Amino acid sequence: MNTNRSMFIKNSRMETIDIIGLIGAFLSGVTFFPQVYRTWKLKSARDLSLSMILIILLSNVTWLIYAFNKQDIAIISANFFVGSCALTILYFKLKFK
């Protein structure tokens, strides 16, 4: 019983590579914030490609299916942030025609 408990405790600790993955996830998510802000501020999404936005969203859905299956919090986080920004940009694209 102690072996199972020590394995659980060891596996629940965050390793350096997990921290690097979470930093990468954060940076991936942040990449879209300037575009979201600019689109909101200018109230124009005319220059943004609808095809690109839809491809990004499809990519996020496939990555999230994979990440939830693998239980990879870094990939889940990155695609949650990017997907949220892409949905916001899609909303602006439809609203600010």
N, C-alpha and C positions, 0 to 999 in steps of 0.2 A: 504493500500500500504506500509506503514511503517513496518507492521508486516512481509510481504514477504521480504522486504529489510533486516530487522534485522535477519531473518532466514537465508538468503543467506550469510550474513556476518559471522554469527555464524558458519555455516556449512563450510565456506571456511577457517576457522582457523585450524591450525594443532594442534591436541590434543597430549598429551603425548604418548598415545598408538600408534598413527600414527608414531611418531618419533621412538618408540621402534621397530615397524614393519619395518621401513626403515633401521634402524641399522641392524636388522636381515637379511633383504634383501641384504644389502651390504656385511655382513659377509658370507652369503650363496654364493654370487657371487665370493668372494675372495678365497673361499676354493679350487677352481679349478686353480687359477693362478699359484701356485707352480708346478702343474703337466704340465700345458701348457708350462711354462718356461723351465722345465726340459726336456720335450720332444723336444722342439725347440733346446735347447742347445746341447743335445746328438744326435739329428737327428735320433732318434729311438723311435718307438712306439710299438715295438715288444711285450713288456710285458703288453700292455693294451688290455683289452678285447673289441673286436668289439661289442659283444652282450651288454656289459655294456653301451657303448657309445650310442648305438641305443636305449636302454631302457631309458636312461637319456633324450635323445632328445624327445622320445615319451611322457615321463612324462612332459617335459617342454611344449609341444604343448597342452596337456590336461589342465595343470595348467593355461596356458595363455588364453585358451578359457574360463575357469572358471573366471579368474581374470578380463578379459575384460568385461565379463557379469556382474560381481559384481562391476566393476570399482574400484578395490582395487590396488592402486598404489604400495603398498609394495610387493604384490605377483607378480604383473607385473614386477617390478624392479628385484626382486630376480630371476625370471625365465628368464628374458631377459639376465642377466649377466651369469647365469649358462648355458643357452642355447648357448650363444655366445662362451663360453669356450668349451662346448661340441662339437660345430661345428668346432672350431679350432683344437681340439684334433682329431676329425674324419678326418679332412683334413690331419693332420700330420700322422695319422694311414694309410691313403691311399697313401700318398706321400713317407713316410720313411720306407716302407715295409722292 
